[in-house]
């Protein structure tokens, strides 16, 4: 029904240790009309986020230089790339287009499994059924870079070209070109998202480029956004907030010509490498301006 499932099941083993994939690379693929997620990497149960055996950690894998088009045709809440509890996963230079929900989803758990838990899920009674962990999950060191994401959110709402959940220290979202969605943000840091650094990207979205689910009892915050060019005007009063976020050098643009050279380079280099673009019109990188 989906495309690839990697390190999803703690019981899928012959050695006594489930999960635990490492140094996997998915590259050079064309994934089209999958029934659900085109790629699902990582598990969601306790041994995925707080493994009882360190050999269970999903780590050091790469999803790069793939084309995703018209995915999630049966279960249309699916996405091109879904990564849950992993360490040092890289999602780089992929083309994502025509998806019903978000383009790339990174993280899981809504902050409930992070160190110290979540006041919101304490209020909801979740910790009557599971522990409040005093150590962080395995999510750290992710890289989401150089991706071209367009025409996303064509069926659903409450979504992002790049959508995150829960804390992931030392994780960067950089040099992405995200455009064309009827109602989605370019970046959506949903519940529990913390410690992400987004930079050097170009966005062209309809209503807003950034959505942050920050409020009392949630643990979302402590994020940094730098050198972002967006078609949406930026309110400088939002440059810092009570949740510990910082927004630095956020600029508005209206045409390709008034982008800085660095941001023009982001647009041109996003997605699969230049040498693999046979048949693709240059306008894919310069349309919607």
N, C-alpha and C positions, 0 to 999 in steps of 0.2 A: 504493500500500500504506500509506504514511503520509499525513499531512496536508500540512504545508508543509515544504519543504526550502529553506533560505536560505543562500547563501554556502558551500555544502558542497564544491564541485568546482573545483579550480584550472584544469581544462581546459574549463569551461563558460563560454565567452566568444567574442565575435567581434572583440574589440579587441586581443587579445594579452595581456590581463591578466585572470586568473581571480580567484575569490573576490571580495573587495573590495566587499561590499554595505555600504551605510550609510544611516542615517535611514529604515530600514524600520519600519513599525508594523503589527502584527497585533492587531486589537482588535475587540470585539463579536462574536466568533465562537462558535459551538457546535460542538465537535469531539467526535464520538461514534462508537464502534466503528471506529476506524482500525485498520489491520492491524498497524502498529508505532508508532513515535513520532508523536504528533500534530503536534509542531513540532520540527524539527531545525535549529539555527542554528549555523553555523561549520564549518570543516573540521578535519581531524585530521592532515594531512600536514605536511611541513616548512615549506612556504610558508604554512601557516595559523598556526603558532606562531612562526616566525622568517622572515617573508616576505622574499623576495629583492627585492621591489619594494614600497615602502610603500603603493602603491595597492591592494595585495592585502589590507590589514587590514580585517576585518569590524568595523564600529564603529557606535556611536550608534543602536542599534535598540531597539525597545520591543515587549514582548509584554504586553498589558494588557486587563483587563476581558473575558476570555474564559471560557467554561465548557467543561471537559473532563470527560467521563464515559465510563466503560467503554472506555477506549482500549487499544491493543496487544492486540487480540483474536486475531491470528494469531501474531505473534512476541511472546510475553508477557513478554519481558525488556525491552520498550519502555516508554516513559514518556510523560507528558503533554507535558513541555517538556524538551528536551535542548539545552544550549548548550555549545559546546566553546571553541575559542580565539577570543575576541572581546574588544573593548574597549568599555567603558561600555554594556553591555547592561542594560536594565531589564526585570524580570519582576514586574509589579505587579497587584494586585487581580484575580487569577484564581481561579476555583473549580475545584478538582481533586477528583474523587471516583471511587471504585471502580476503582482501578488495580492491576495485578498486581505491580508492582515499585515503585520510588520514584515520588514525585510530580513533583518538579522536580530535574533533574540539571544541575549547573553545573560545567564544567571537564573536563579530559581529561589523559591522559598519566601519571598516577600519580606525578608529580614528576620523571619521567625527562628531560623537556625543559626544566626550569627551570634558571636560572643555576647553574652548578657541578655539575649533574647530581644523581644519587642514588646513594649508596654501595650500596644494595640492587641497583640495576640494573647497577652496575659489577660486583658479585659475580656477577650472572646472565649477564654477557657481552654485554649489549645494546650497549655502546659499541665492540664489534668491528664493528658494522654502521652506526653513526651517530655523529656527533660529540657530545662533551660541550659544551654551549653555555655561553659565558661571559657571556651577556646574558639578561635575563628574556624570557619569552614576551609576547605581546600581551595576555594576560589581566590586566585591571586595571579598577577602577572599576565593578564590577558592582553592581546593586541588585536584591535579592529581597525585596519588601516588600508587606505588606498582602494576602497570599494566604491563602485558606482551603483546607486540604488535609485530606481525611478518607477513611477506608476505603482506605488504601493498603497495599501489601505483602500482598495477599490470596492470592497464589500463591507468591511467592519469600520468601527471607530475606536477611540481610546487606544492608540497605537503609535508606533514610530518607525521610521526607516531603520534606526538602530534603537532597540528597546532593551533596557536593563532591569534587573531585579537583584537586590541584596548586595552586601558589601563585597568588593573585590579590590583590595589594595594593589597599588602599582599596576593598574590597568589603564591602558591608553586607547583613545578613540581619535584617530588622526588621519588627515589627508583624505577624507571621504567626500564624495560629490553626491548629494542627495537632493532629489527634486521630484516634483509632480506627484502630489497626493491630494485627494479631495478634502481630507480632514485630518491628516496625521502630521505629527511633528517630525522634524529630521532626527532629533534625539529625544527619547522619552526615558527619563530616569524614574522608574516607578518604585514602588514601596521597598524600602530598605536599601536602595542604591546608595553606596557611599564610596568615597575615595577614587572615583573615576576622574581622569584628566582628558578632556576633549580639546583638540587644537587643530589649527591649520586646515580647516575644512570650508567647503562652500555649499550653501543651502539655498534652494528656491522652493519654498513651500507656501501654502495658501494662507493659513491663519497664524501660525507661529512656528519658529524653528526649534524651540526648546520647551519641553514640558517636564516639570519636576513635581512628583507627588510628595510634597512636604507639608506636614501639619503636625499638630500636637499628637503625641503618642506614637508617631511614626519615627523610624530611625533614618529616614532619607536625609542626605546632606553631605557636607564636607567634600564638595566637588569643585573642580576648576575648569573653566572654559576660556581658552585664549586663541586669539588670532582667527576668529570666525568671521566669514563674510556671508551675510544673509540678505535676502530681499525684503525681509520684515524689519521695520524700524526698531531700534533698540532703545529701551528706556533706561537711561543711566542710573536711575534710582534703584535699579535691580542689580547693580554691579556687585554688591555684597548683601547678604541677608542673614537673618537670625539662625539659619540652619548651617551656617559656616561655608556657604558657597562663595566663589570669587569668579567674576566675569571680567576679562581683561582684553582690550583691543577688539571689541565687537563692532564691525562696520556694516553699513548698508550698501548694497550695490544694485544698479538698475540695468546694466548692460555688460556684456563680456568685456567691452573696451575699458570700462572703468574699474575692473578688478586689478589688483596688484599683480605683478608678474608671478609672484609666488603662488597666488590663488589661481591664476590662469594655468600654471603648471599642475596644480592639484586637479583641476577640471580635465586637462588633457591626459594626465597619467592615471586617472582613476579607472578601475576595472581591469580587464585582462590586458597584458602588455601590448604595446603598439604592434609588434611583429606578429601577433596572433589575431589581428583585427580584419582579416581579409573579408571584404564584402560589407563591412560596417561603414555607414556614412559618417563623415567627420561631424555632421550636425548632431549626432548622439551626444557629443561632448559640449556642444555649444547651443543647443536648442533651449527653448523656454526662456529666452532672455528678452 
